[in-house]
Amino acid sequence: MSKYVLFFKKEGYSKYTSHLDMQRLFKRAFRRAGVALSYSHGFNPHPLMSFAQPLSLGYSAEAEILEFSTDEPYETEVILGLLRDKMPQGMQVTAVLPVTERKPLAGLVAAADYEILIPVPFYDRSYDAVVRDYLAQEQILVMKRQKKSKEKKEVDIRGKIRSMEAVPSEGGEGVEILKRNLLQLNVRLDCGSQSNLSPELVIESFEAFTGIDVPRYQIEVCRKCLHFPEDSELEELYGGVR
């Protein structure tokens, strides 16, 4: 059995494709491309294919990871060429690499980088200073819905925010003019099975702290990349892709 990781972008209207539909999309893409995936054993076999981390509906992404296995070895460039023509608009496979790591990637992911774009009417303050004040809080309390009870509980998310910086967009020619009056927040958050923080809670708490009143549908979120432990094979491979 051979194991690979596939890197892909999710842009445009494809960001409204749900996680379950993404699984179906890739299963069909592999089938149409003629790449024979390995299957699990048992009463209901399923292809050995999984995402490193699910992506929330409505988020775009620049370097998502899908791991998969095949019974027979393939040249990675062959898989890449076969799949590129089978992806829908807004989905782009950028790289396929072989891996020897046997642990599921979901258990290895440690953090994720996000770009959050918030429309603001004008820059009436230093958002660098605002971010510093936001991060200087001993606690950042938000109401989070619990998975089991479905009830909301107050939790402190400060320890799960690894970094944050403000990057004002000044506008300009061409495409850049579309970003005029956008506040760009680059954040690194805990992500994975050990500790996980949704950007939604960061957006909610940051708006409450700053007094920014922007409807959620006007805010864009893009996951830029995932991070693995420094000594992980995946962190080394990913470093050459992102």
C-alpha positions in Angstrom: 0.0 0.0 0.0 1.3 3.5 -0.9 0.3 6.6 1.0 0.1 10.2 -0.4 -0.9 13.7 0.6 -2.7 15.9 -1.9 -2.7 19.7 -1.5 -5.5 21.8 -3.0 -7.1 25.3 -3.1 -10.7 26.0 -2.5 -11.8 29.4 -3.9 -14.9 31.2 -5.3 -18.2 29.6 -5.0 -16.6 26.2 -4.1 -16.2 27.5 -0.6 -19.9 26.8 -0.1 -19.3 23.1 -0.6 -19.9 21.2 2.6 -17.4 18.8 4.2 -19.5 15.8 3.3 -19.9 17.0 -0.3 -16.1 17.5 -0.5 -15.6 13.8 0.4 -18.0 12.8 -2.3 -16.3 15.2 -4.8 -12.9 13.7 -4.3 -14.2 10.1 -4.4 -15.7 10.8 -7.7 -12.7 12.7 -9.0 -10.4 9.7 -8.2 -12.8 7.4 -9.8 -13.0 9.5 -13.0 -9.3 9.9 -13.0 -8.7 6.2 -12.9 -6.7 6.3 -9.6 -7.6 3.1 -7.7 -7.8 3.9 -4.0 -7.3 1.4 -1.3 -10.4 0.4 0.7 -11.0 -0.6 4.3 -12.0 -4.1 5.2 -15.3 -5.1 6.8 -19.0 -5.1 6.1 -19.0 -1.6 4.6 -15.7 -0.9 2.9 -14.8 2.7 2.3 -11.9 4.4 0.4 -8.8 5.2 2.6 -9.1 8.9 2.1 -9.5 11.7 4.6 -8.9 15.4 5.1 -6.3 16.6 7.6 -8.9 19.0 9.1 -12.5 19.8 8.1 -13.0 23.3 6.7 -16.0 25.3 7.8 -18.7 26.1 5.2 -18.0 29.5 3.6 -14.3 29.5 4.2 -11.9 29.6 1.3 -8.5 27.9 1.6 -5.1 28.0 -0.1 -3.4 24.8 1.0 -5.7 22.1 2.3 -4.5 18.6 2.7 -6.1 15.3 1.7 -4.4 12.0 2.6 -5.1 8.9 0.6 -3.8 5.4 -0.1 -3.5 3.2 -3.1 -2.9 -0.6 -3.4 -0.5 0.0 -6.3 2.2 2.8 -6.4 1.7 5.8 -8.7 4.0 8.5 -9.9 2.9 11.6 -8.1 3.0 13.7 -11.3 0.7 11.2 -12.9 -1.9 11.5 -10.1 -1.6 15.3 -10.2 -2.1 15.4 -14.0 -5.1 13.0 -13.9 -6.9 14.9 -11.1 -6.3 18.5 -12.3 -8.7 18.0 -15.2 -11.4 16.4 -13.0 -11.9 19.2 -10.5 -14.8 21.7 -10.6 -14.3 25.4 -10.9 -12.8 26.9 -7.8 -11.0 23.7 -6.8 -7.4 23.4 -7.8 -5.0 20.5 -7.0 -1.6 22.0 -6.5 0.6 19.1 -5.5 0.7 15.4 -4.7 3.5 14.0 -2.5 4.3 10.5 -1.1 4.5 10.1 2.7 5.7 7.4 5.0 3.8 8.7 8.1 1.3 6.1 9.2 -0.6 8.1 11.7 -3.7 9.9 10.5 -3.0 13.5 9.7 -5.9 14.7 11.8 -4.1 13.6 14.9 -0.9 15.5 14.0 -2.3 18.9 13.1 -1.3 21.5 15.8 -2.3 24.9 14.4 -3.7 26.8 11.5 -3.2 30.2 9.9 -6.2 32.2 8.9 -6.7 35.5 7.0 -9.8 37.4 8.2 -11.0 40.4 6.1 -13.4 42.8 7.9 -14.8 45.8 6.0 -14.4 49.0 8.0 -15.7 52.5 6.9 -12.3 54.2 7.6 -9.2 53.8 9.7 -9.9 56.0 12.7 -7.4 54.3 14.9 -4.3 52.2 15.0 -5.4 48.6 14.6 -1.9 47.4 15.5 -2.5 49.0 18.9 -6.0 47.6 19.0 -4.7 44.1 18.4 -2.0 44.5 21.0 -4.6 45.5 23.5 -6.9 42.7 22.5 -4.1 40.1 23.0 -3.0 41.8 26.3 -6.2 40.6 28.0 -5.6 38.0 30.6 -8.8 36.3 29.5 -10.9 36.5 26.3 -14.3 35.1 27.3 -16.9 34.0 24.8 -20.0 31.8 24.8 -19.3 28.5 23.1 -21.9 25.8 22.4 -20.9 22.5 23.9 -20.9 19.4 21.6 -22.7 17.0 23.9 -25.2 19.2 25.8 -25.6 21.7 23.0 -25.8 24.4 25.7 -23.7 27.5 25.6 -20.9 27.9 28.2 -18.5 30.7 28.9 -15.0 29.7 27.9 -11.6 31.5 27.8 -10.0 31.4 24.3 -6.9 33.5 25.0 -4.6 30.5 25.4 -5.6 29.2 22.0 -4.7 32.3 20.0 -1.0 31.8 19.1 -0.6 35.1 17.2 -2.5 37.9 15.6 -1.5 40.9 13.5 -3.4 43.7 11.7 -2.6 44.5 8.1 -4.5 47.5 6.8 -5.4 47.4 3.1 -4.8 50.7 1.4 -6.4 50.0 -1.9 -4.7 50.7 -5.3 -4.9 49.7 -8.9 -6.7 46.7 -10.4 -7.8 44.0 -8.0 -6.3 45.7 -5.0 -8.9 48.5 -5.2 -11.5 45.9 -4.1 -9.7 45.6 -0.7 -10.0 49.3 0.1 -11.2 49.9 3.7 -10.7 46.2 4.7 -9.0 45.4 7.9 -7.0 42.2 7.4 -6.3 40.1 10.5 -3.7 37.4 10.2 -4.1 34.9 13.0 -2.6 31.6 14.1 -5.0 29.4 16.2 -4.8 26.1 17.8 -6.2 23.5 15.4 -6.6 19.7 15.7 -7.8 17.0 18.0 -5.7 18.1 21.1 -6.8 21.8 21.0 -9.0 23.6 18.6 -10.3 27.2 18.2 -12.8 28.3 15.6 -12.1 31.7 13.9 -15.8 32.4 14.5 -15.1 32.9 18.2 -12.2 35.2 17.5 -14.3 37.3 15.1 -17.1 37.5 17.7 -14.8 38.5 20.6 -12.7 40.9 18.5 -15.8 42.8 17.3 -17.1 43.0 20.8 -13.7 44.3 22.1 -13.3 46.9 19.3 -17.0 47.9 18.9 -16.8 47.1 15.2 -20.4 46.4 14.0 -20.1 44.4 10.8 -22.6 41.7 9.7 -21.0 38.3 9.7 -21.8 37.7 6.0 -19.6 40.6 5.0 -16.5 39.1 6.7 -14.3 36.8 4.6 -12.2 34.0 6.1 -9.4 32.1 4.3 -7.4 29.3 5.9 -3.9 29.9 4.6 -2.2 26.7 5.9 -2.0 24.1 8.6 0.9 23.5 10.9 2.4 20.2 12.2 5.0 19.5 14.9 8.4 20.8 13.8 9.9 17.3 13.7 7.0 15.9 11.6 7.6 14.7 8.1 4.4 16.6 7.1 5.7 20.0 8.4 8.8 19.5 6.2 6.8 18.5 3.1 4.2 21.2 3.7 6.9 23.9 4.1 7.8 23.3 0.4 4.2 23.8 -0.7 2.8 26.7 1.3 
